[in-house]
Amino acid sequence: MTIKVLALCGSTRRDSLNRKLLEVAARGALDEDGEVTFISLADYQLPFYDGDFEQEYGVPEQVRELQGLLAECNALLIASPEYNGGYTALLKNAIDWISRPRKGGEPGVLLFAEKAAAVVSASPGPMGGIRSMLGMRSVLEKLGAMVIPQGFSLGAAHRAFAEDGNLVDGKAGTEVRSVGASLIRVARQLSRQ
Ligand SMILES: Cc1cc2nc3c(=O)[nH]c(=O)nc-3n(C[C@H](O)[C@H](O)[C@H](O)COP(=O)(O)O)c2cc1C
């Protein structure tokens, strides 16, 4: 069975370091014969979640699309940038919307339940986005995702990438790829159960 991974970055910045890191991790998933779909939240202009908005206008069509994409995948790979010690509002807002009921009324949170997930994070700072990564792991765990123990927080990320998109530090590159590879192996195990 081919494991389908949804790869998502919490930054829509053109030269996002997290997007670059996500691509390195995704190569590890491809090494394990996973299938990776990248999405950019720039393509889903979501309003900030508001209960009154939802009651008045319903769940936006873009959220329905994201829910559909999540339903089709076996694993979730997230690159979570760090803003002021936490994950970005953009990423959390998307997750909050996705967790709302689906068209048939099924809770959106079930889209995360027992789904393999991995988180990486990059920042120009010395510790990378460790706090964001840990915070995002905790959100995903709350939603019932099986967050794999492997993750990677890339420090000094503005100096870390070579022209070809690989990490200059080969050892770090191998470790980031192994996050994607482990994600596929765990998702494969879960799909057999
Ligand atoms: C509002 C804001 C807050 C930030 N706070 C942190 C922080 O707490 N820790 C950190 O390591 N970097 C912080 N940064 C720097 C980001 O990690 C950096 O801009 C990074 O490149 C953002 O991710 P991206 O390259 O994927 O867009 C902050 C940046 C912004 C714009």
Ligand as a Chemical Component Dictionary entry (heavy atoms), coordinates in Angstrom:
data_LIG
# 
_chem_comp.id                   LIG 
_chem_comp.type                 NON-POLYMER 
_chem_comp.pdbx_formal_charge   0 
_chem_comp.three_letter_code    LIG 
# 
loop_
_chem_comp_atom.comp_id 
_chem_comp_atom.atom_id 
_chem_comp_atom.alt_atom_id 
_chem_comp_atom.type_symbol 
_chem_comp_atom.charge 
_chem_comp_atom.model_Cartn_x 
_chem_comp_atom.model_Cartn_y 
_chem_comp_atom.model_Cartn_z 
_chem_comp_atom.pdbx_ordinal 
LIG C1  C1  C 0 6.631  37.886 14.623 1  
LIG C2  C2  C 0 7.870  37.041 14.607 2  
LIG C3  C3  C 0 8.279  36.425 15.767 3  
LIG C4  C4  C 0 9.406  35.596 15.774 4  
LIG N1  N1  N 0 9.738  34.948 16.913 5  
LIG C5  C5  C 0 10.740 34.029 16.884 6  
LIG C6  C6  C 0 11.001 33.215 18.022 7  
LIG O1  O1  O 0 10.372 33.289 19.050 8  
LIG N2  N2  N 0 11.989 32.310 17.929 9  
LIG C7  C7  C 0 12.726 32.146 16.797 10 
LIG O2  O2  O 0 13.612 31.284 16.764 11 
LIG N3  N3  N 0 12.499 32.907 15.691 12 
LIG C8  C8  C 0 11.517 33.831 15.710 13 
LIG N4  N4  N 0 11.235 34.591 14.600 14 
LIG C9  C9  C 0 12.080 34.429 13.420 15 
LIG C10 C10 C 0 11.501 33.352 12.493 16 
LIG O3  O3  O 0 11.889 32.096 12.985 17 
LIG C11 C11 C 0 12.024 33.578 11.086 18 
LIG O4  O4  O 0 11.468 34.754 10.558 19 
LIG C12 C12 C 0 11.774 32.394 10.179 20 
LIG O5  O5  O 0 12.492 32.585 9.006  21 
LIG C13 C13 C 0 10.279 32.241 9.892  22 
LIG O6  O6  O 0 10.033 31.061 9.190  23 
LIG P1  P1  P 0 10.003 30.992 7.591  24 
LIG O7  O7  O 0 11.395 31.283 7.115  25 
LIG O8  O8  O 0 9.597  29.592 7.300  26 
LIG O9  O9  O 0 9.026  32.017 7.091  27 
LIG C14 C14 C 0 10.134 35.440 14.584 28 
LIG C15 C15 C 0 9.712  36.096 13.408 29 
LIG C16 C16 C 0 8.592  36.871 13.409 30 
LIG C17 C17 C 0 8.151  37.524 12.128 31 
# 
loop_
_chem_comp_bond.comp_id 
_chem_comp_bond.atom_id_1 
_chem_comp_bond.atom_id_2 
_chem_comp_bond.value_order 
_chem_comp_bond.pdbx_ordinal 
LIG C1  C2  SING 1  
LIG C2  C3  SING 2  
LIG C2  C16 DOUB 3  
LIG C3  C4  DOUB 4  
LIG C4  N1  SING 5  
LIG C4  C14 SING 6  
LIG N1  C5  DOUB 7  
LIG C5  C6  SING 8  
LIG C5  C8  SING 9  
LIG C6  O1  DOUB 10 
LIG C6  N2  SING 11 
LIG N2  C7  SING 12 
LIG C7  O2  DOUB 13 
LIG C7  N3  SING 14 
LIG N3  C8  DOUB 15 
LIG C8  N4  SING 16 
LIG N4  C9  SING 17 
LIG N4  C14 SING 18 
LIG C9  C10 SING 19 
LIG C10 O3  SING 20 
LIG C10 C11 SING 21 
LIG C11 O4  SING 22 
LIG C11 C12 SING 23 
LIG C12 O5  SING 24 
LIG C12 C13 SING 25 
LIG C13 O6  SING 26 
LIG O6  P1  SING 27 
LIG P1  O7  DOUB 28 
LIG P1  O8  SING 29 
LIG P1  O9  SING 30 
LIG C14 C15 DOUB 31 
LIG C15 C16 SING 32 
LIG C16 C17 SING 33 
# 
